[in-house]
Amino acid sequence: MSENLPPCPECSSAYAYEMGALLICPECGHEWSPASAEAGGGTEDGVIRDAVGNVLADGDTVTVIKSLKVKGSPTGIKAGTKVRNIRLVDGVDGHDIDCKIDGFGSMQLKSSVVKKA
């Protein structure tokens, strides 16, 4: 077993192990590829990136890449919806984009479900 494996990005467990091309956490069951851990799909270096790896900034326009359910709404946010003038925040539960979506109002999104337009 390699001693240089990164901790789990979900629960920070140090007991991750390699299985084929994936790294697996035995504590929370999260699976991820070592390439995505190195690419920094989050805020490790203080920069927020979209699902593709582009750096996001305040005022950017992004596109939602997958349909999202919205609590209290019979319809969700459809893939392909453009969101203009985003604001980057330290949100709750990984939500790091504050925005206003037409038809839904003000809400927070995760950077992993958007791509820069």
Secondary structure, DSSP 8 states (H G I E B T S, - for coil): --TT----TTT--S--EEETTEEE-TTT--EE-HHHHHHT-SSTTS--B-TTS-B--TT--EEE-S-B--TT-SS-B-TT-EE-S-EE---STT--EEEEETTTEEEEE-GGGEEE-
